[in-house]
Amino acid sequence: MRKFIFILLFIIASLSYLFEVDELLIKKFSFFNDLKVSYINKVISISSNIEKHFDQAKKIEALSIENNELKEYKILYNGAQKQLNAVKEFLVNVDLNQSKPKIELVKVLSYVNFNDFTKVWLDKVPEDENILGLITENYAAGILVNKDGRSVGLLNGNKDCSYATFIGEEKAPGIITASKDQDELLIKYIPIWADIKKGDEVITSGMDNIFFEGLKVGRIIEVIDLPDMKMATVKPYVNVLKKKYFYAYKNISQEIKPVEKAETVEKKDIKDKTK
């Protein structure tokens, strides 16, 4: 029993001594306490920084995924917006008069040949062999033709692109085609008696059943007199080579049916007479 009490008192005395020494060290040597506090703060700071680093890495990864998704949505949005703007421009600017057209928005896919920017593939599936007009805003842009079941756009300036036009207030007729200068067009077969001059406006006539009358093309910048006809150089209003969308125009009400062969007509007459 005495030994137990002695040991207990010894432990108590030792602990008291130790605490007093610790207090003495703190009082006499305060830098130990500062060092201890600094160490603890440093450990806490490092732990916080490590935690922040991993949190930031997760946030950066999440934001990167979200940013890529937003980029994809932006591309889709821009494409849809361009088509919508094209529709708005067409509805606001184009006057279809009293014709009954079939109009379809078509997109330029690529050049047919890389050395010819006036000939492009379009995303329309042709229904027949009819030549359609290509329109941008309120301007004639070229023609659409069927080539082996695919739609080809022959834009203004292409050597194979031609359509009927009227010139000036008197509506002198002519056929527009390509010019040697890529920035200009040429009108041929203008009657020698036609009174045309520099500055006259050129519009589509609709006489070729490709366009309706009134689509703007450009203005005359030069008149050339020949012995049997006149020709005129035209500065077009719009650069169609920069366009990505067009409207394919087809006048259904004025479709021209193919002329029947003489033999077929003769057989029909014989059948009618024998009835």
DRENGU-374794 format. One line per field, with one value per residue (C-alpha): residue in one letter; x, y, z. Coordinates in Angstrom, 2 decimals, always signed. Example, Ala and Ser with C-alpha at 12.3 -4.5 7.8 and 13.67 -1.06 7.14 Angstrom:
resn: A, S
xx: +12.30, +13.67
yy: -4.50, -1.06
zz: +7.80, +7.14
***
This chain:
resn: M, R, K, F, I, F, I, L, L, F, I, I, A, S, L, S, Y, L, F, E, V, D, E, L, L, I, K, K, F, S, F, F, N, D, L, K, V, S, Y, I, N, K, V, I, S, I, S, S, N, I, E, K, H, F, D, Q, A, K, K, I, E, A, L, S, I, E, N, N, E, L, K, E, Y, K, I, L, Y, N, G, A, Q, K, Q, L, N, A, V, K, E, F, L, V, N, V, D, L, N, Q, S, K, P, K, I, E, L, V, K, V, L, S, Y, V, N, F, N, D, F, T, K, V, W, L, D, K, V, P, E, D, E, N, I, L, G, L, I, T, E, N, Y, A, A, G, I, L, V, N, K, D, G, R, S, V, G, L, L, N, G, N, K, D, C, S, Y, A, T, F, I, G, E, E, K, A, P, G, I, I, T, A, S, K, D, Q, D, E, L, L, I, K, Y, I, P, I, W, A, D, I, K, K, G, D, E, V, I, T, S, G, M, D, N, I, F, F, E, G, L, K, V, G, R, I, I, E, V, I, D, L, P, D, M, K, M, A, T, V, K, P, Y, V, N, V, L, K, K, K, Y, F, Y, A, Y, K, N, I, S, Q, E, I, K, P, V, E, K, A, E, T, V, E, K, K, D, I, K, D, K, T, K
xx: +0.00, +2.79, +4.61, +1.50, +1.04, +4.71, +4.54, +1.37, +2.91, +6.04, +4.02, +2.07, +5.26, +6.89, +3.95, +3.82, +7.50, +7.10, +4.25, +6.18, +9.17, +6.95, +5.50, +8.97, +10.18, +7.21, +7.80, +11.57, +11.83, +8.72, +10.15, +9.43, +5.75, +5.98, +7.74, +5.06, +2.24, +4.04, +4.49, +0.82, -0.27, +2.09, +0.71, -2.84, -1.94, -0.28, -3.24, -5.64, -3.58, -3.46, -7.22, -7.77, -5.49, -7.49, -10.76, -9.50, -8.35, -11.84, -13.47, -11.14, -11.96, -15.70, -15.49, -13.45, -16.13, -18.85, -16.90, -16.58, -20.31, -21.04, -18.76, -20.74, -24.03, -22.61, -21.69, -25.20, -26.73, -24.68, -25.68, -29.35, -29.09, -27.59, -30.40, -32.99, -31.40, -31.42, -35.13, -35.86, -33.94, -35.77, -39.24, -38.59, -36.93, -38.38, -41.59, -43.00, -45.70, -48.62, -46.64, -47.00, -43.46, -41.84, -39.00, -36.45, -33.49, -30.31, -26.83, -23.49, -21.56, -18.30, -16.72, -17.11, -13.61, -11.08, -10.05, -13.61, -15.39, -18.53, -19.52, -20.67, -22.39, -25.72, -27.50, -30.74, -31.90, -33.12, -36.66, -36.33, -34.20, -35.66, -33.29, -34.05, -33.15, -30.87, -31.79, -30.00, -31.94, -33.61, -30.93, -30.49, -27.47, -27.27, -28.98, -29.32, -28.91, -29.19, -25.92, -26.18, -28.78, -26.99, -27.66, -24.98, -25.10, -23.77, -23.32, -23.17, -19.90, -19.91, -19.57, -22.57, -24.80, -27.25, -30.80, -33.12, -33.03, -34.63, -32.54, -33.61, -37.07, -37.92, -37.12, -34.82, -34.35, -31.03, -29.33, -26.84, -23.73, -20.13, -17.60, -13.84, -13.64, -14.72, -16.27, -18.51, -21.21, -22.03, -25.43, -25.63, -28.26, -29.63, -31.62, -29.78, -32.75, -32.76, -32.17, -29.90, -27.21, -24.67, -26.33, -29.45, -30.60, -30.70, -33.42, -34.61, -37.37, -38.89, -39.18, -36.98, -39.14, -36.08, -36.82, -39.83, -39.67, -38.05, -35.07, -32.20, -28.92, -26.82, -26.22, -24.82, -21.28, -20.56, -22.55, -20.96, -22.49, -22.11, -23.39, -26.35, -26.88, -25.71, -23.86, -23.52, -21.20, -22.91, -21.59, -23.55, -25.06, -23.88, -20.88, -22.58, -19.30, -19.30, -22.76, -23.30, -27.07, -29.38, -33.03, -33.89, -36.83, -39.26, -42.39, -44.87, -47.77, -45.78, -44.07, -43.77, -44.85, -42.63, -43.82, -45.30, -43.65, -45.41, -45.91, -47.71, -50.00, -50.80, -51.71, -54.00, -55.80, -56.33, -57.75, -60.12, -61.40, -62.02, -64.12
yy: +0.00, +2.43, +1.61, +2.40, +5.75, +6.57, +5.76, +7.82, +10.83, +10.46, +10.48, +13.53, +15.36, +14.45, +15.64, +18.88, +19.39, +18.72, +21.16, +23.79, +23.24, +23.52, +26.76, +27.99, +27.21, +29.03, +32.04, +32.17, +30.97, +32.26, +31.45, +27.75, +28.58, +30.74, +27.92, +25.51, +27.82, +28.50, +24.79, +24.07, +26.94, +25.75, +22.23, +23.57, +25.86, +23.05, +20.76, +23.49, +24.16, +20.47, +20.22, +23.37, +22.00, +18.79, +20.75, +23.11, +20.19, +18.66, +22.01, +22.59, +19.15, +19.75, +23.21, +21.83, +19.21, +21.86, +24.22, +21.56, +20.89, +24.61, +24.86, +22.10, +23.83, +27.12, +25.55, +24.11, +27.42, +29.43, +27.07, +27.32, +31.10, +31.48, +29.45, +31.49, +34.77, +33.55, +32.72, +36.15, +37.96, +36.01, +36.60, +40.32, +41.12, +38.82, +39.72, +36.63, +38.59, +36.33, +33.27, +29.92, +28.94, +26.05, +27.39, +25.34, +26.38, +24.69, +24.60, +24.76, +21.57, +22.09, +23.14, +20.72, +21.65, +23.48, +25.69, +26.95, +28.77, +29.35, +25.67, +24.05, +20.94, +21.59, +19.46, +19.18, +15.95, +16.94, +15.88, +16.15, +17.66, +21.17, +24.09, +25.98, +29.51, +30.24, +33.27, +35.08, +37.83, +39.69, +38.89, +36.31, +34.19, +31.58, +28.37, +24.83, +21.86, +18.11, +16.28, +12.49, +12.74, +15.44, +19.18, +21.48, +25.23, +27.27, +30.67, +34.06, +34.21, +30.56, +30.04, +27.68, +29.96, +32.03, +33.35, +35.95, +39.58, +42.99, +46.16, +49.64, +51.21, +50.04, +46.44, +45.67, +41.87, +40.08, +36.90, +37.20, +35.04, +35.05, +37.78, +37.64, +39.66, +37.52, +40.55, +41.37, +39.75, +40.07, +40.45, +39.21, +39.28, +42.73, +44.01, +46.63, +49.02, +48.81, +52.15, +51.17, +53.18, +53.08, +52.98, +51.07, +48.41, +44.76, +42.44, +38.93, +38.81, +35.42, +34.71, +31.62, +30.04, +29.91, +33.01, +35.24, +38.81, +41.43, +39.84, +42.29, +41.40, +44.59, +47.77, +48.41, +49.80, +49.57, +49.24, +47.60, +48.24, +45.47, +45.36, +43.06, +43.41, +45.08, +43.70, +45.17, +44.68, +44.39, +45.03, +42.59, +43.80, +40.88, +38.57, +35.17, +33.27, +34.13, +32.69, +29.38, +29.18, +29.84, +29.38, +27.05, +28.52, +26.60, +28.13, +25.25, +27.18, +27.89, +24.55, +23.85, +20.37, +18.59, +18.84, +15.63, +13.98, +14.28, +10.50, +10.40, +13.28, +11.59, +8.30, +10.17, +11.83, +8.45, +6.94, +9.88, +9.53, +5.78, +6.16
zz: +0.00, +0.92, -2.31, -4.35, -2.57, -3.13, -6.79, -7.19, -5.45, -7.58, -10.78, -9.65, -8.72, -12.01, -14.01, -12.08, -12.70, -16.36, -16.71, -14.86, -17.09, -20.17, -18.85, -18.04, -21.54, -23.01, -20.81, -21.19, -24.80, -26.62, -30.06, -29.36, -29.14, -32.29, -34.06, -32.98, -34.14, -37.42, -38.04, -37.38, -39.66, -42.36, -42.21, -42.37, -45.29, -47.25, -46.65, -47.80, -50.94, -51.81, -51.36, -53.46, -56.18, -56.52, -56.41, -59.13, -61.27, -61.05, -61.84, -64.81, -66.20, -65.75, -67.32, -70.24, -70.97, -70.68, -72.96, -75.67, -75.49, -75.78, -78.82, -80.54, -79.70, -80.99, -84.34, -84.67, -83.60, -86.11, -88.92, -88.01, -87.62, -91.10, -92.63, -90.71, -91.83, -95.42, -95.13, -93.62, -96.37, -99.04, -97.58, -97.07, -100.39, -103.02, -104.80, -106.48, -108.30, -109.23, -110.22, -108.50, -107.69, -105.95, -103.83, -101.92, -99.81, -101.10, -99.60, -101.40, -100.64, -102.52, -105.80, -108.70, -109.87, -107.70, -110.61, -111.19, -108.37, -110.44, -110.55, -107.30, -105.99, -104.23, -101.64, -103.63, -105.26, -108.76, -109.65, -113.43, -116.18, -115.88, -115.40, -112.18, -111.22, -108.25, -106.14, -103.32, -101.54, -104.44, -107.03, -109.77, -108.83, -111.57, -112.66, -111.33, -113.68, -113.29, -113.86, -113.54, -110.78, -108.81, -108.65, -110.00, -109.52, -112.44, -110.88, -112.57, -114.49, -115.51, -119.27, -119.28, -117.19, -119.26, -118.84, -120.35, -119.19, -119.71, -119.93, -118.89, -118.77, -122.29, -121.33, -124.21, -124.36, -124.12, -122.92, -120.09, -120.01, -118.76, -119.48, -119.80, -116.59, -113.62, -111.86, -114.83, -116.96, -120.67, -122.35, -125.95, -128.71, -127.82, -130.84, -132.86, -132.50, -128.67, -126.92, -124.05, -122.27, -119.50, -116.07, -117.18, -114.74, -115.80, -114.48, -115.27, -117.89, -117.08, -120.81, -120.49, -117.74, -115.48, -113.38, -112.89, -114.14, -111.93, -110.17, -110.17, -111.87, -112.15, -114.15, -117.63, -117.58, -121.33, -124.57, -127.63, -131.07, -133.66, -137.27, -136.49, -132.73, -129.53, -126.53, -123.06, -120.12, -116.74, -113.24, -111.02, -107.76, -105.65, -105.53, -105.62, -105.21, -101.49, -100.83, -99.02, -99.47, -102.42, -103.27, -106.12, -108.03, -110.23, -111.75, -111.67, -113.23, -116.37, -116.90, -120.59, -121.57, -124.11, -127.71, -128.96, -131.94, -135.32, -135.54, -132.19, -133.15, -136.48, -134.76, -132.34, -135.26, -136.95, -133.77, -133.31, -136.87, -136.55, -133.39
***
